Amino acid sequence: MENEDVIEALSALAQTTRLEVYRLLVRYEPEGLPAGEIARRLGVPHNTMSSHLAVLSRAALVRSERYSRQIVYRADRARVAALTAFLDEDCCGGAARCAPAEPKPGSRTSSEGTSMADRYNVLFLCTGNSARSILAESLLTKLGEGRFQAFSAGSQPKGTVNPIALRVLESYDFPVAGMRSKSWEEFAGPGAPVMDFVFTVCDSAAGETCPVWPGQPMTAHWGIEDPAAVEGTDIQKEAAFVQAFRYLRNRISAFVALPVGSLDRMTLRNRLDGIGRLEGASGLATEVSR
């Protein structure tokens, strides 16, 4: 890369909306997102978004393709990789030992350098982290049989776990010890577990700009309707939680049955999106997975 190219790329990213656009598109690699959907998710007027996308395109940070009447944008991660390589070019005189080792797909490395591919970290996200994401964390903890480490968090945590969620989990003999409502920022900072998968289980969380997750985990939207929003008698409220439990159990059972380590990234992403379309999918889950 030439100095002018680097300056143009850095200048393009040195603006809040354009930085959010690039981060959003990275989450939806390799399929990308239509321009209108990018504008909707970030709450930016379409004409303003068109200007931002033009700047990113000129800097070769995003690329676009037309499908019928839609223009789909994708993050050009190779361009950013080249930018990073340019910035690190003179590190230790260009010694090869400075280059980070490239991990195998779907694997992580511990601080001692040992492979951790036999256990995957999974984070379930919701807005309040009091119902659906709690159910999902408990389900994967048991159904994963030690192959998965489950976590949950919220963008705006309520601070307490819904007691009906705990009651339903206990009635089906799923673990509830240590469950708490917490912020997703806990998993974005230094020292946090590196996630292999991040799944949103409510539509509002899927539409928000998530933190940058270390390790570039696979993501998917498995939205189902909020059982805590159901009004009525105690029996009706508990029935809503039981239904949510059943929908999430079906998704997580399908997930743990996947041969994660042997699937290429594109196939795995398609399988994860397919899981999001199972019975009980919310409106956005069905839309995103098309």
C-alpha positions in Angstrom: 0.0 0.0 0.0 1.0 3.6 -0.6 0.9 6.3 2.1 -1.9 8.0 0.3 -4.0 4.8 0.4 -3.4 4.4 4.1 -4.3 8.0 4.9 -7.5 7.7 2.8 -8.6 4.4 4.6 -7.8 5.8 8.0 -9.7 9.0 7.2 -12.7 7.1 6.0 -12.9 5.2 9.3 -12.2 8.2 11.5 -16.0 9.0 11.6 -18.5 7.4 14.0 -21.1 6.3 11.5 -18.6 4.9 8.9 -16.8 3.0 11.6 -20.1 1.5 12.8 -21.0 0.6 9.1 -17.7 -1.3 8.7 -18.1 -3.1 12.0 -21.7 -4.0 11.2 -20.7 -5.4 7.8 -17.9 -7.5 9.4 -20.6 -9.2 11.5 -22.5 -10.2 8.4 -19.6 -11.5 6.3 -19.6 -13.0 3.8 -23.3 -12.4 2.8 -23.2 -8.6 3.4 -26.2 -6.3 3.8 -28.4 -4.2 1.5 -27.8 -0.4 1.8 -31.3 0.1 3.1 -30.9 -2.5 5.8 -27.6 -0.8 6.9 -29.4 2.5 7.2 -32.2 1.0 9.2 -30.0 -0.9 11.6 -27.9 2.2 12.4 -30.8 4.6 12.3 -29.3 6.8 9.6 -31.3 8.5 6.8 -30.8 6.7 3.4 -29.3 9.7 1.6 -26.8 10.2 4.4 -25.9 6.5 4.4 -25.3 6.6 0.7 -22.7 9.3 1.2 -21.0 7.3 4.0 -21.0 4.2 1.8 -19.5 6.2 -1.1 -16.6 7.3 1.1 -16.0 3.7 2.3 -16.1 2.5 -1.2 -13.6 5.0 -2.5 -11.3 3.9 0.3 -11.8 0.3 -0.8 -13.0 -0.6 2.6 -16.3 -2.0 1.4 -17.3 -3.5 -1.9 -20.8 -3.7 -3.5 -22.8 -5.8 -5.9 -26.2 -5.3 -7.4 -28.9 -8.0 -7.0 -32.0 -7.1 -8.8 -33.0 -3.7 -7.3 -30.8 -4.0 -4.3 -27.1 -3.1 -3.8 -25.5 -5.4 -1.2 -22.4 -4.1 0.6 -19.6 -6.3 2.1 -16.6 -5.4 4.3 -13.3 -5.7 2.4 -11.4 -7.4 5.2 -8.5 -8.1 3.0 -8.0 -4.3 2.6 -8.0 -3.8 6.3 -5.5 -6.7 6.7 -3.3 -5.0 4.2 -3.6 -1.8 6.1 -2.6 -3.5 9.3 0.4 -5.2 7.6 1.5 -1.9 6.3 1.4 -0.3 9.8 3.4 -3.3 11.2 5.7 -3.6 8.3 8.8 -2.4 10.2 8.1 -4.2 13.5 11.4 -5.8 14.7 13.0 -5.2 11.3 10.4 -7.3 9.6 11.3 -10.4 11.4 9.0 -13.3 10.7 8.7 -14.2 14.4 6.7 -11.0 14.9 3.9 -12.1 12.7 1.0 -13.6 14.8 0.3 -17.3 14.2 -2.8 -17.9 12.1 -5.2 -20.1 14.0 -7.1 -22.9 12.4 -10.7 -22.2 11.6 -12.9 -22.6 14.7 -10.0 -23.0 17.0 -8.4 -20.8 19.7 -5.1 -20.9 21.5 -4.5 -20.6 25.2 -1.9 -18.3 26.8 0.4 -21.4 26.9 -0.1 -22.0 23.1 -2.1 -25.2 23.5 -5.1 -25.9 21.3 -8.6 -25.3 22.8 -10.5 -26.4 19.7 -12.3 -29.1 21.7 -14.3 -26.6 23.7 -16.1 -23.6 22.3 -17.2 -20.4 24.0 -20.7 -19.3 23.2 -22.4 -16.0 24.2 -26.1 -15.4 24.1 -27.3 -11.8 23.9 -30.6 -10.2 24.7 -31.5 -6.6 25.8 -32.3 -7.3 29.5 -30.4 -10.6 30.0 -33.2 -11.7 32.3 -35.2 -14.3 30.4 -34.4 -15.7 26.9 -30.6 -15.4 27.1 -30.6 -16.9 30.6 -32.7 -19.8 29.3 -30.2 -20.3 26.4 -27.2 -20.2 28.7 -28.6 -22.9 31.0 -29.7 -25.1 28.1 -26.3 -25.1 26.4 -24.5 -25.6 29.7 -26.3 -29.0 30.0 -26.9 -30.0 26.4 -23.4 -29.1 25.4 -22.0 -31.9 27.7 -18.7 -30.1 28.3 -18.0 -29.3 24.6 -19.3 -25.7 25.0 -18.9 -23.0 27.6 -22.1 -20.9 27.7 -22.4 -17.3 28.7 -25.2 -14.7 28.5 -25.3 -10.9 28.7 -27.5 -7.9 27.8 -27.1 -4.5 26.2 -29.2 -3.0 28.9 -29.3 -5.6 31.7 -32.1 -5.5 34.1 -29.9 -6.6 37.0 -32.1 -9.4 38.1 -33.1 -12.7 36.5 -36.8 -13.3 35.8 -38.0 -15.7 38.6 -40.3 -17.5 36.1 -37.2 -18.3 33.9 -35.5 -19.9 36.9 -38.6 -21.8 37.9 -39.0 -23.3 34.4 -35.3 -24.3 34.2 -35.5 -26.0 37.6 -38.6 -27.8 36.7 -36.8 -29.4 33.7 -33.7 -30.1 35.7 -31.5 -27.5 34.0 -28.8 -25.6 36.0 -29.6 -22.2 37.5 -26.6 -21.7 39.9 -24.7 -18.5 39.4 -27.2 -17.1 36.8 -27.1 -13.3 36.9 -28.1 -10.4 34.6 -25.0 -8.5 33.4 -23.8 -6.2 30.6 -22.3 -7.4 27.4 -19.4 -5.1 28.1 -18.0 -7.7 30.5 -17.2 -9.9 27.4 -15.6 -7.2 25.3 -12.8 -6.0 27.5 -9.3 -7.3 28.2 -9.2 -10.6 30.0 -12.7 -11.7 28.9 -13.2 -15.2 27.4 -12.7 -15.2 23.7 -16.0 -16.1 22.0 -16.3 -18.6 19.2 -20.0 -17.9 18.7 -22.3 -15.0 19.6 -26.0 -15.5 19.2 -28.7 -12.8 19.6 -32.0 -14.1 20.9 -34.1 -11.0 20.8 -34.7 -8.6 17.9 -33.8 -5.4 19.7 -30.4 -6.7 20.6 -29.8 -7.8 17.0 -30.5 -4.3 15.8 -28.0 -2.7 18.2 -24.3 -2.1 17.5 -22.5 -4.7 19.5 -19.0 -4.3 21.0 -16.1 -5.5 19.0 -15.7 -9.1 20.1 -12.1 -10.4 20.3 -11.4 -13.3 18.1 -14.0 -12.5 15.4 -16.6 -15.1 16.5 -19.3 -16.5 14.2 -22.6 -14.7 14.8 -26.3 -15.5 14.1 -29.7 -14.2 15.1 -32.0 -16.7 16.8 -34.7 -14.4 17.8 -37.9 -15.6 19.5 -40.7 -13.5 21.1 -40.2 -12.3 24.7 -42.0 -14.5 27.2 -41.7 -11.8 29.8 -43.9 -9.5 27.7 -46.9 -11.9 28.0 -49.6 -10.6 30.3 -52.3 -12.6 32.0 -52.5 -15.2 34.8 -49.5 -16.8 36.4 -50.3 -20.0 34.4 -50.3 -18.0 31.2 -47.1 -16.3 31.9 -45.4 -19.6 32.8 -46.7 -21.2 29.7 -45.0 -18.5 27.6 -41.7 -19.3 29.3 -42.1 -23.0 28.7 -42.8 -22.3 25.0 -39.6 -20.1 24.9 -37.7 -22.8 26.6 -38.9 -25.4 24.0 -38.0 -23.1 21.1 -34.5 -22.5 22.4 -34.0 -26.1 23.3 -34.7 -27.1 19.7 -32.2 -24.5 18.4 -29.5 -25.5 20.8 -30.0 -29.2 20.3 -29.5 -28.6 16.5 -26.4 -26.5 17.2 -24.6 -29.0 19.5 -25.3 -31.7 16.8 -23.3 -29.7 14.2 -19.8 -31.0 13.3 -18.5 -27.6 14.0 -14.8 -28.4 13.6 -15.2 -30.0 10.2 -17.4 -27.4 8.5 -16.0 -24.5 6.4 -17.0 -21.0 7.5 -19.6 -20.4 4.8 -21.4 -23.7 5.4 -21.3 -23.2 9.2 -22.8 -19.7 8.8 -25.6 -21.1 6.6 -26.4 -23.8 9.1 -26.5 -21.3 12.0 -28.8 -19.1 10.0 -31.0 -22.1 9.3 -31.3 -22.8 13.0 -32.6 -19.3 13.4 -35.5 -20.1 11.2 -36.8 -23.0 13.3 -40.2 -22.9 14.8 -41.0 -19.9 16.9 -38.7 -17.5 15.0 -39.4 -13.8 15.5 -40.1 -11.5 12.6 -36.5 -10.2 12.3 -35.1 -13.7 12.7 -37.0 -14.8 9.7 -36.1 -11.7 7.7 -32.4 -11.8 8.5 -32.1 -15.5 7.6 -33.6 -15.2 4.1 
